[in-house]
């Protein structure tokens, strides 16, 4: 997006106690291996190298400047700042305007070999006094490095296995606060460079790059990629920006997509709902795959599918709900007690203990991803099919068990309705692929799968639906609502216009909506998630609500919700996981892949006039005739089945 909101700031101030900016006031730059968050005030407050999930060397996002930052900003009484990404690119341009003149700062991370963050300063007009200050603090702000000069005069900072090298044409000096400082004046036409590069401390310094040449190559790379994005919507700039953001969150070597590049940004300001999201969740599989393929990016979808199949390979009883970006399974959760947390939101957590939870829904997600990929013309590997057969054999027994559910609650296992629906999805998609002769299964397999699928369907309709509420409920026997139930129509478990689906949409709209946004569930009352405090409205769920309205033909209401959701995205087109309707602020990790996925899917659904169930099997995307025949057979089967199972 080229638009940019203006922001004014008082005198720069360099206090070590400065806290992080608002989440809305951060931009993302990345290289498909890692990413940095840069504030409007020109401060890099979060950067992990060399991977998304590595320890941060700038961590003031979760603390103060004492925990590491890198700031370039005018020294002036008052500064007006405007920023924007270059069109179709992840190159960030920020204009700082003072009474004395204007300066342009360009930030980017070159895509390709090496780990570099480049900051270019250029005078536009007048004279602007600038100050650069950098405090490298490895291991999440806990380790002050040893700083020295290389033979070429470059600044080198080393701590244990880590090393960064700063190359610049501006004079640098040390300060008493164990930081590096530069003071320089920029006139019209002046150009200065700052290139920070990472490498292992036991190896030679990272190879120097030519920053202007790297800028041209990086901008061209992003523009070439984004030019292939789907379009034709009323919100094409937002659609393109969301797809660019998703691309930036892909770890290119493996194809894994991190849920967010940050850790422990709170779901409730000042609370304990703070999680590390620099991992890959299976719950995001199908919707992410659809967003990439329908958005025009088959290669990225294929890479994501490959990552999925490798990650879950092995004993099906040991399948996890989330993995590392390389497919790692051991993701121990620890608390960093030296960090005060974003706006004093403690504890700061690194790693994620949810990796060890049992969730039925991940099996359905995996099979739905395999099916959606095939329906859209993406081949499924023989290994993937064999893994699928093993998982279904396990699921035939495991679907009876309670689990922790899609939201990873820490209040103990239950029979979550959404989890059972997704277990149904696993068998349903396996049967669909069998009908297309793509499951690798025998007729005996199909017979068993059909029996289990029908048994799950009957049980969910009997135990997961509350006639008094006229709605499906969070778990068997409960009265609580849950926004995950909005996915019932997405999965094809019941038709969009089934009275029970319509009733569920209405109940969630009345019971979980706050100022036009949908909560995941009520954190106070009938839902016990094992945590204190509240959280913001969950933005993907709000998009799912809009999807259901589209499917029900209520397009005006759906469009109003879409406009409301786009209205809370930042002026750079970024959005987090949740929204605090009282504080009117973004909360949760940022930017959030799942929210951008939901945004892409909803914008395309609205534009194409498709409800959630219509997108099953790739409608409008060249679905094979076998898929279209299967869809009609499913519809006939559902009509007959519903007569038998309605309470």
QUINOR-V333236 format. One record per residue. N is the residue number from 0. RES is the residue in one small letter. PHI is phi in whole degrees, 0 to 359 (999 if undefined). Layout:
BEGIN
n->N res->RES phi->PHI
n->N res->RES phi->PHI
END
This chain:
BEGIN
n->0 res->x phi->999
n->1 res->x phi->267
n->2 res->x phi->294
n->3 res->x phi->211
n->4 res->x phi->281
n->5 res->x phi->277
n->6 res->x phi->222
n->7 res->x phi->256
n->8 res->x phi->229
n->9 res->x phi->287
n->10 res->x phi->312
n->11 res->x phi->306
n->12 res->x phi->71
n->13 res->x phi->229
n->14 res->x phi->293
n->15 res->x phi->295
n->16 res->x phi->268
n->17 res->x phi->299
n->18 res->x phi->270
n->19 res->x phi->293
n->20 res->x phi->283
n->21 res->x phi->297
n->22 res->x phi->302
n->23 res->x phi->298
n->24 res->x phi->261
n->25 res->x phi->239
n->26 res->x phi->249
n->27 res->x phi->246
n->28 res->x phi->234
n->29 res->x phi->201
n->30 res->x phi->228
n->31 res->x phi->67
n->32 res->x phi->223
n->33 res->x phi->207
n->34 res->x phi->204
n->35 res->x phi->238
n->36 res->x phi->254
n->37 res->x phi->239
n->38 res->x phi->276
n->39 res->x phi->302
n->40 res->x phi->278
n->41 res->x phi->78
n->42 res->x phi->251
n->43 res->x phi->280
n->44 res->x phi->255
n->45 res->x phi->207
n->46 res->x phi->200
n->47 res->x phi->245
n->48 res->x phi->228
n->49 res->x phi->266
n->50 res->x phi->233
n->51 res->x phi->308
n->52 res->x phi->263
n->53 res->x phi->284
n->54 res->x phi->293
n->55 res->x phi->286
n->56 res->x phi->254
n->57 res->x phi->240
n->58 res->x phi->231
n->59 res->x phi->296
n->60 res->x phi->304
n->61 res->x phi->252
n->62 res->x phi->198
n->63 res->x phi->229
n->64 res->x phi->297
n->65 res->x phi->297
n->66 res->x phi->258
n->67 res->x phi->107
n->68 res->x phi->196
n->69 res->x phi->213
n->70 res->x phi->240
n->71 res->x phi->230
n->72 res->x phi->201
n->73 res->x phi->294
n->74 res->x phi->265
n->75 res->x phi->206
n->76 res->x phi->293
n->77 res->x phi->215
n->78 res->x phi->230
n->79 res->x phi->257
n->80 res->x phi->241
n->81 res->x phi->230
n->82 res->x phi->220
n->83 res->x phi->194
n->84 res->x phi->282
n->85 res->x phi->299
n->86 res->x phi->306
n->87 res->x phi->67
n->88 res->x phi->224
n->89 res->x phi->253
n->90 res->x phi->274
n->91 res->x phi->260
n->92 res->x phi->239
n->93 res->x phi->236
n->94 res->x phi->257
n->95 res->x phi->254
n->96 res->x phi->245
n->97 res->x phi->241
n->98 res->x phi->293
n->99 res->x phi->267
n->100 res->x phi->166
n->101 res->x phi->223
n->102 res->x phi->228
n->103 res->x phi->248
n->104 res->x phi->248
n->105 res->x phi->247
n->106 res->x phi->242
n->107 res->x phi->195
n->108 res->x phi->240
n->109 res->x phi->300
n->110 res->x phi->271
n->111 res->x phi->142
n->112 res->x phi->287
n->113 res->x phi->87
n->114 res->x phi->236
n->115 res->x phi->223
n->116 res->x phi->236
n->117 res->x phi->251
n->118 res->x phi->229
n->119 res->x phi->250
n->120 res->x phi->243
n->121 res->x phi->225
n->122 res->x phi->285
n->123 res->x phi->262
n->124 res->x phi->201
n->125 res->x phi->69
n->126 res->x phi->232
n->127 res->x phi->233
n->128 res->x phi->281
n->129 res->x phi->243
n->130 res->x phi->222
n->131 res->x phi->248
n->132 res->x phi->219
n->133 res->x phi->224
n->134 res->x phi->233
n->135 res->x phi->277
n->136 res->x phi->225
n->137 res->x phi->291
n->138 res->x phi->54
n->139 res->x phi->57
n->140 res->x phi->85
n->141 res->x phi->262
n->142 res->x phi->238
n->143 res->x phi->277
n->144 res->x phi->279
n->145 res->x phi->273
n->146 res->x phi->252
n->147 res->x phi->211
n->148 res->x phi->254
n->149 res->x phi->279
n->150 res->x phi->300
n->151 res->x phi->268
n->152 res->x phi->89
n->153 res->x phi->286
n->154 res->x phi->276
n->155 res->x phi->238
n->156 res->x phi->238
n->157 res->x phi->232
n->158 res->x phi->209
n->159 res->x phi->56
n->160 res->x phi->278
n->161 res->x phi->258
n->162 res->x phi->209
n->163 res->x phi->233
n->164 res->x phi->234
n->165 res->x phi->255
n->166 res->x phi->244
n->167 res->x phi->205
n->168 res->x phi->263
n->169 res->x phi->256
n->170 res->x phi->293
n->171 res->x phi->249
n->172 res->x phi->215
n->173 res->x phi->272
n->174 res->x phi->230
n->175 res->x phi->294
n->176 res->x phi->272
n->177 res->x phi->56
n->178 res->x phi->233
n->179 res->x phi->253
n->180 res->x phi->232
n->181 res->x phi->220
n->182 res->x phi->239
n->183 res->x phi->208
n->184 res->x phi->249
n->185 res->x phi->247
n->186 res->x phi->252
n->187 res->x phi->306
n->188 res->x phi->92
n->189 res->x phi->292
n->190 res->x phi->226
n->191 res->x phi->231
n->192 res->x phi->235
n->193 res->x phi->224
n->194 res->x phi->233
n->195 res->x phi->256
n->196 res->x phi->233
n->197 res->x phi->249
n->198 res->x phi->196
n->199 res->x phi->297
n->200 res->x phi->292
n->201 res->x phi->273
n->202 res->x phi->254
n->203 res->x phi->301
n->204 res->x phi->302
n->205 res->x phi->305
n->206 res->x phi->295
n->207 res->x phi->290
n->208 res->x phi->242
n->209 res->x phi->268
n->210 res->x phi->297
n->211 res->x phi->291
n->212 res->x phi->293
n->213 res->x phi->295
n->214 res->x phi->298
n->215 res->x phi->299
n->216 res->x phi->292
n->217 res->x phi->292
n->218 res->x phi->298
n->219 res->x phi->296
n->220 res->x phi->302
n->221 res->x phi->291
n->222 res->x phi->293
n->223 res->x phi->297
n->224 res->x phi->293
n->225 res->x phi->289
n->226 res->x phi->294
n->227 res->x phi->267
n->228 res->x phi->293
n->229 res->x phi->300
n->230 res->x phi->213
n->231 res->x phi->89
n->232 res->x phi->265
n->233 res->x phi->282
n->234 res->x phi->227
n->235 res->x phi->299
n->236 res->x phi->295
n->237 res->x phi->294
n->238 res->x phi->299
n->239 res->x phi->296
n->240 res->x phi->295
n->241 res->x phi->294
n->242 res->x phi->295
n->243 res->x phi->299
n->244 res->x phi->296
n->245 res->x phi->299
n->246 res->x phi->300
n->247 res->x phi->294
n->248 res->x phi->266
n->249 res->x phi->274
n->250 res->x phi->279
n->251 res->x phi->304
n->252 res->x phi->300
n->253 res->x phi->242
n->254 res->x phi->89
n->255 res->x phi->291
n->256 res->x phi->244
n->257 res->x phi->287
n->258 res->x phi->296
n->259 res->x phi->195
n->260 res->x phi->273
n->261 res->x phi->243
n->262 res->x phi->228
n->263 res->x phi->66
n->264 res->x phi->288
n->265 res->x phi->286
n->266 res->x phi->282
n->267 res->x phi->221
n->268 res->x phi->303
n->269 res->x phi->81
n->270 res->x phi->259
n->271 res->x phi->256
n->272 res->x phi->276
n->273 res->x phi->232
n->274 res->x phi->229
n->275 res->x phi->274
n->276 res->x phi->250
n->277 res->x phi->273
n->278 res->x phi->227
n->279 res->x phi->247
n->280 res->x phi->262
n->281 res->x phi->292
n->282 res->x phi->299
n->283 res->x phi->273
n->284 res->x phi->301
n->285 res->x phi->295
n->286 res->x phi->296
n->287 res->x phi->293
n->288 res->x phi->300
n->289 res->x phi->296
n->290 res->x phi->299
n->291 res->x phi->291
n->292 res->x phi->290
n->293 res->x phi->287
n->294 res->x phi->280
n->295 res->x phi->107
n->296 res->x phi->237
n->297 res->x phi->290
n->298 res->x phi->298
n->299 res->x phi->296
n->300 res->x phi->296
n->301 res->x phi->296
n->302 res->x phi->296
n->303 res->x phi->297
n->304 res->x phi->296
n->305 res->x phi->298
n->306 res->x phi->300
n->307 res->x phi->303
n->308 res->x phi->295
n->309 res->x phi->289
n->310 res->x phi->296
n->311 res->x phi->270
n->312 res->x phi->300
n->313 res->x phi->126
n->314 res->x phi->295
n->315 res->x phi->298
n->316 res->x phi->293
n->317 res->x phi->257
n->318 res->x phi->296
n->319 res->x phi->255
n->320 res->x phi->272
n->321 res->x phi->211
n->322 res->x phi->220
n->323 res->x phi->289
n->324 res->x phi->294
n->325 res->x phi->262
n->326 res->x phi->98
n->327 res->x phi->298
n->328 res->x phi->254
n->329 res->x phi->271
n->330 res->x phi->230
n->331 res->x phi->301
n->332 res->x phi->265
n->333 res->x phi->230
n->334 res->x phi->247
n->335 res->x phi->262
n->336 res->x phi->285
n->337 res->x phi->276
n->338 res->x phi->260
n->339 res->x phi->285
n->340 res->x phi->88
n->341 res->x phi->296
n->342 res->x phi->48
n->343 res->x phi->60
n->344 res->x phi->266
n->345 res->x phi->244
n->346 res->x phi->278
n->347 res->x phi->273
n->348 res->x phi->251
n->349 res->x phi->236
n->350 res->x phi->84
n->351 res->x phi->210
n->352 res->x phi->292
n->353 res->x phi->298
n->354 res->x phi->302
n->355 res->x phi->266
n->356 res->x phi->284
n->357 res->x phi->260
n->358 res->x phi->226
n->359 res->x phi->295
n->360 res->x phi->298
n->361 res->x phi->294
n->362 res->x phi->292
n->363 res->x phi->294
n->364 res->x phi->299
n->365 res->x phi->298
n->366 res->x phi->290
n->367 res->x phi->295
n->368 res->x phi->297
n->369 res->x phi->300
n->370 res->x phi->293
n->371 res->x phi->298
n->372 res->x phi->298
n->373 res->x phi->295
n->374 res->x phi->297
n->375 res->x phi->261
n->376 res->x phi->91
n->377 res->x phi->264
n->378 res->x phi->292
n->379 res->x phi->256
n->380 res->x phi->288
n->381 res->x phi->299
n->382 res->x phi->298
n->383 res->x phi->299
n->384 res->x phi->292
n->385 res->x phi->294
n->386 res->x phi->299
n->387 res->x phi->300
n->388 res->x phi->299
n->389 res->x phi->296
n->390 res->x phi->295
n->391 res->x phi->295
n->392 res->x phi->300
n->393 res->x phi->291
n->394 res->x phi->291
n->395 res->x phi->304
n->396 res->x phi->262
n->397 res->x phi->283
n->398 res->x phi->295
n->399 res->x phi->287
n->400 res->x phi->278
n->401 res->x phi->287
n->402 res->x phi->215
n->403 res->x phi->271
n->404 res->x phi->84
n->405 res->x phi->300
n->406 res->x phi->269
n->407 res->x phi->57
n->408 res->x phi->297
n->409 res->x phi->248
n->410 res->x phi->251
n->411 res->x phi->101
n->412 res->x phi->289
n->413 res->x phi->215
n->414 res->x phi->272
n->415 res->x phi->287
n->416 res->x phi->298
n->417 res->x phi->300
n->418 res->x phi->299
n->419 res->x phi->293
n->420 res->x phi->301
n->421 res->x phi->289
n->422 res->x phi->296
n->423 res->x phi->301
n->424 res->x phi->301
n->425 res->x phi->303
n->426 res->x phi->288
n->427 res->x phi->298
n->428 res->x phi->290
n->429 res->x phi->297
n->430 res->x phi->293
n->431 res->x phi->299
n->432 res->x phi->292
n->433 res->x phi->297
n->434 res->x phi->296
n->435 res->x phi->268
n->436 res->x phi->60
n->437 res->x phi->232
n->438 res->x phi->259
n->439 res->x phi->73
n->440 res->x phi->256
n->441 res->x phi->266
n->442 res->x phi->296
n->443 res->x phi->294
n->444 res->x phi->303
n->445 res->x phi->299
n->446 res->x phi->297
n->447 res->x phi->294
n->448 res->x phi->299
n->449 res->x phi->295
n->450 res->x phi->294
n->451 res->x phi->293
n->452 res->x phi->304
n->453 res->x phi->291
n->454 res->x phi->294
n->455 res->x phi->297
n->456 res->x phi->301
n->457 res->x phi->297
n->458 res->x phi->294
n->459 res->x phi->298
n->460 res->x phi->293
n->461 res->x phi->277
n->462 res->x phi->258
n->463 res->x phi->262
n->464 res->x phi->249
n->465 res->x phi->252
n->466 res->x phi->299
n->467 res->x phi->294
n->468 res->x phi->278
n->469 res->x phi->54
n->470 res->x phi->204
n->471 res->x phi->291
n->472 res->x phi->238
n->473 res->x phi->301
n->474 res->x phi->213
n->475 res->x phi->304
n->476 res->x phi->81
n->477 res->x phi->271
n->478 res->x phi->249
n->479 res->x phi->284
n->480 res->x phi->270
n->481 res->x phi->208
n->482 res->x phi->292
n->483 res->x phi->297
n->484 res->x phi->291
n->485 res->x phi->293
n->486 res->x phi->274
n->487 res->x phi->302
n->488 res->x phi->288
n->489 res->x phi->304
n->490 res->x phi->280
n->491 res->x phi->82
n->492 res->x phi->300
n->493 res->x phi->221
n->494 res->x phi->295
n->495 res->x phi->302
n->496 res->x phi->268
n->497 res->x phi->299
n->498 res->x phi->305
n->499 res->x phi->288
n->500 res->x phi->291
n->501 res->x phi->301
n->502 res->x phi->297
n->503 res->x phi->293
n->504 res->x phi->300
n->505 res->x phi->295
n->506 res->x phi->296
n->507 res->x phi->292
n->508 res->x phi->299
n->509 res->x phi->274
n->510 res->x phi->269
n->511 res->x phi->244
n->512 res->x phi->273
n->513 res->x phi->231
n->514 res->x phi->52
n->515 res->x phi->89
n->516 res->x phi->234
n->517 res->x phi->261
n->518 res->x phi->281
n->519 res->x phi->293
n->520 res->x phi->193
n->521 res->x phi->283
n->522 res->x phi->279
n->523 res->x phi->240
n->524 res->x phi->117
n->525 res->x phi->278
n->526 res->x phi->266
n->527 res->x phi->252
n->528 res->x phi->253
n->529 res->x phi->80
n->530 res->x phi->230
n->531 res->x phi->266
n->532 res->x phi->79
n->533 res->x phi->246
n->534 res->x phi->229
n->535 res->x phi->284
n->536 res->x phi->295
n->537 res->x phi->268
n->538 res->x phi->292
n->539 res->x phi->303
n->540 res->x phi->296
n->541 res->x phi->293
n->542 res->x phi->296
n->543 res->x phi->298
n->544 res->x phi->298
n->545 res->x phi->298
n->546 res->x phi->303
n->547 res->x phi->295
n->548 res->x phi->297
n->549 res->x phi->299
n->550 res->x phi->297
n->551 res->x phi->270
n->552 res->x phi->80
n->553 res->x phi->265
n->554 res->x phi->292
n->555 res->x phi->297
n->556 res->x phi->294
n->557 res->x phi->297
n->558 res->x phi->296
n->559 res->x phi->299
n->560 res->x phi->291
n->561 res->x phi->301
n->562 res->x phi->297
n->563 res->x phi->295
n->564 res->x phi->293
n->565 res->x phi->297
n->566 res->x phi->295
n->567 res->x phi->263
n->568 res->x phi->295
n->569 res->x phi->289
n->570 res->x phi->294
n->571 res->x phi->267
n->572 res->x phi->84
n->573 res->x phi->255
n->574 res->x phi->209
n->575 res->x phi->263
n->576 res->x phi->281
n->577 res->x phi->224
n->578 res->x phi->221
n->579 res->x phi->275
n->580 res->x phi->288
n->581 res->x phi->279
n->582 res->x phi->282
n->583 res->x phi->55
n->584 res->x phi->222
n->585 res->x phi->289
n->586 res->x phi->223
n->587 res->x phi->89
n->588 res->x phi->296
n->589 res->x phi->211
n->590 res->x phi->287
n->591 res->x phi->258
n->592 res->x phi->300
n->593 res->x phi->299
n->594 res->x phi->292
n->595 res->x phi->294
n->596 res->x phi->299
n->597 res->x phi->299
n->598 res->x phi->298
n->599 res->x phi->301
n->600 res->x phi->296
n->601 res->x phi->290
n->602 res->x phi->298
n->603 res->x phi->291
n->604 res->x phi->298
n->605 res->x phi->298
n->606 res->x phi->295
n->607 res->x phi->271
n->608 res->x phi->68
n->609 res->x phi->256
n->610 res->x phi->277
n->611 res->x phi->305
n->612 res->x phi->291
n->613 res->x phi->296
n->614 res->x phi->275
n->615 res->x phi->295
n->616 res->x phi->82
n->617 res->x phi->80
n->618 res->x phi->305
n->619 res->x phi->80
n->620 res->x phi->231
n->621 res->x phi->73
n->622 res->x phi->298
n->623 res->x phi->297
n->624 res->x phi->305
n->625 res->x phi->298
n->626 res->x phi->292
n->627 res->x phi->296
n->628 res->x phi->296
n->629 res->x phi->296
n->630 res->x phi->299
n->631 res->x phi->293
n->632 res->x phi->296
n->633 res->x phi->299
n->634 res->x phi->297
n->635 res->x phi->294
n->636 res->x phi->297
n->637 res->x phi->296
n->638 res->x phi->297
n->639 res->x phi->289
n->640 res->x phi->293
n->641 res->x phi->296
n->642 res->x phi->297
n->643 res->x phi->275
n->644 res->x phi->254
n->645 res->x phi->298
n->646 res->x phi->288
END
